[in-house]
Amino acid sequence: MYRYDQYDQAMVEARVEEFRDQARRRLEGKLSEDQFKPLRLMNGLYLQLHAYMLRVAIPYGTLNSRQMEALAMIAEKYDRGYGHFTTRQNIQYNWIRLEDAADALADLASVEMHAIQTSGNCIRNISSDHFAGAAADEVIDPRPYAELLRQWSSFHPEFTYLPRKFKIAVIASEKDRAAMRLHDIGIRIVRNDAGEVGAQFYAGGGMGRTPMIAPLIRDFVPIDQMITYAEAALRVYNRYGRRDNKYKARIKILVHELGAEEYIRQVEEEFAHLLSVGVEPPREELARIAAHFTDPPFADGPKTIDRSDPDFALWVDRNTHRHKHDAYVSAVISLKPVGGIPGDATADQMRIVARLAKLYSFDELRVMHTQNLLLPHVAIKDLKAVWTALDAAGLGAPNMDTIEDIIACPGLDYCSLANARSIPLAQRISERFAETGRTDVVGELKLKISGCINACGHHHAGHIGILGVDKKGVENYQLSLGGSEAEDVSLAKITGPGFDEDGVIAAVEKVTDVYLAARADGERFLDTYRRIGMEPFKEALYG
Amino acid sequence: MRILTGNDLRSGAVVWWNGSGWSLFVDDAVDVGDDAEEILAREEAARRVNVPYAIEASIDEAGHVRPAHIKDRVRALGPTVRRDLAVPTADKTGWDWVI
């Protein structure tokens, strides 16, 4: 994985000291909150319902055991012993004190981490496929390209004050495991017929109050022009994005209002101009970065798994993913125990995960956008030992991509923007399906819950989506069906009038009843919904 | 009644105006009547509290202060899903009225 060079380290350390001085002036009363707010946000420090919240960037979700141990230490030293992994592959701490924030950032810097650009109208953390570098189906490891984009976008003077926040995802396989087309810019690394590596660009996707799927804007950009093309796409947005209305300021609105064709024309014009100027980093820089992402020394070993323990066999079936080396798998560490808080991990759990990464996964870990963790390279011979340790730590739930693997934003329990709670719904739904044994019967079903229209819980992309709203001071939940953030991307449609908390849980059961009664062989919930349409579900819910 | 709330500058903790300062406990909140704007301006200018604001509330039969809006009721006690991290309260029925 990428390691900081002297310039990276110096920049991050300088930023910590700058923030230390800003926080000191705020605490001494020399800065007002209006003056201080943009400064703290540039360093990932929010003010939420109960306390300050620190959002730490985990570039494309990749980290090592030393970094995970540092995250555990920060949870204990500065917070309340836990952290929350997010849908953008970051971690958030919910109880940071302002007077401790600079020290926490300094501890992060000591392990090559920071919270820069995790807030504000800038280019945020670059996200990627959590199986990058391990998946059998990828064209190439996308992380060197994600890292190049990270370096280009960090402190980019032209893109520090964009009309609105800007999120980029990079993948390199046909399978989309990063919600790529629901980002401001989505990039798929591809090979053309000549075998050359290039970047396929999508622009104008997003969730939030106006969900949109990003259209393709360029089928193939030669890889040594990728940054130039990204700069052109951003420059057109920065020039014409709506700054008069924050609800219309995302690039998706610009692409929609201009029309994809006109946006593409302007980007191509800018691209041609930038090519003549020469903004692309030298190829040697990409080569330098790529050298950090060479394969670890995989060794041949057993390729079959002893399935005599049924609990282990179930976990293997649900939580492991095919690896490009046939003596290895990628192992998903579920942060979704039945009745638990999606994405939360205690400091002790983080340390256990770090130890397992060091022992069994070439010191590598990933944060998944589904709010789980991943050991990307586990030898099949070690898999039982890994599962045994995870299970003992409450991290062995066998539920990847099932209805228990719920994405849920922090909601009204933590977030100052939320209108309704998300977490209790996730807890009750996972309990209900686990108790009744229906999780296994239902199979793959991606349920996603957001506590407000900002859609941090990705409800638009859920096979079943739930949106919490405020109905005259009372929590109310809208149900939607048919969304997907994968390669078969689609936006969920609202079923009809909303429900109270008990009602929406019953409604989820009803729609799964409809699915089970109607499904054909091998159909997922989403497949059945697409085949039979909304009406049978509405009939069951409201008929 | 109208009460004032905000977040403590140093810790970010939720605080309530008790008539002479800021308390961690919602039950300490006092009715500020028509003085809200004056107190808010004074306290924020003195950098004693972060983004304070006035809200509607009521007092129940047992004398406990109940913010009117669900968001402020959640703020008063802490995350409903982590009651082990809640603000200590003598109000044994506290969680019954949050939601």
Interface residues (C-beta under 8 A of the other chain):
Chain A: R26 L27 G29 S32 E33 L47 Q48 L49 H50 A51 Y52 R80 W95 I96 R97 L98 E99 I341 L412 D413 Y414 S416 A418 R421 I423 P424 Q427 D470 G473 V474 E475
Chain B: N7 L9 R10 S11 G12 A13 V14 E44 A46 R47 N50 V51 A68 H69 I70 K71 V74 R75 G78 P79 T80 V81 R82 L85 I99
